[in-house]
């Protein structure tokens, strides 16, 4: 009985494969994403650096709403993606940031110092 089930599943996969193997992408939407969707996915948020801890790679920010991670404006410490980010900012600096959930940790993935 087990061999019959395995054989049936294998046969079904072989029969169904040509339906998925073609180059016809008629059902796919291949247009570029809209500008509003793209900008919301890569938007930067205004923030002020409150503390920099180079030893731990953490930057404390007083930030606006982080829409992409569902966080309201607040002051919070975030892990920086790399040490260069931590070295380029000092307490009191105005910055624009992109924070994302990286493996369960809210992480600054982009940081631009404002003049």
Residue pairs with C-beta under 8 A, 6 or more apart in sequence:
33 41
40 67
40 68
41 68
42 98
43 67
43 68
43 98
44 96
44 97
44 98
44 110
44 112
45 63
45 64
45 65
45 66
45 67
45 96
45 97
45 98
45 99
46 63
46 64
46 94
46 95
46 96
47 61
47 62
47 63
47 64
47 94
47 95
47 96
47 97
48 61
48 62
48 63
48 92
48 93
48 94
48 95
49 59
49 60
49 61
49 89
49 90
49 91
49 92
49 93
49 94
49 95
50 60
50 61
50 62
50 75
50 91
51 58
51 59
51 60
51 77
51 91
52 58
52 59
52 60
52 86
52 89
52 90
52 91
53 59
53 60
53 77
53 86
54 83
54 86
54 87
57 79
57 80
57 83
57 86
58 77
58 78
58 79
58 80
58 86
59 77
59 78
59 80
59 85
59 86
59 89
59 108
59 111
60 75
60 76
60 77
60 78
61 75
61 76
61 77
61 78
61 95
61 97
61 108
62 74
62 75
63 73
63 74
63 75
63 76
63 97
63 99
64 73
65 71
65 72
65 73
66 99
68 98
68 99
68 100
69 99
69 100
69 101
69 106
71 99
71 106
76 106
78 97
78 99
78 106
78 107
78 108
79 102
79 105
79 106
79 107
79 108
80 86
80 107
80 108
80 111
81 102
81 107
81 108
81 109
81 110
85 108
85 111
88 111
88 113
89 95
89 111
89 113
93 113
93 114
94 113
94 114
95 111
95 112
95 113
95 114
96 111
96 112
96 114
97 108
97 110
97 111
97 112
98 108
98 109
98 110
98 111
99 106
99 107
99 108
99 109
100 106
100 107
100 109
101 107
102 109
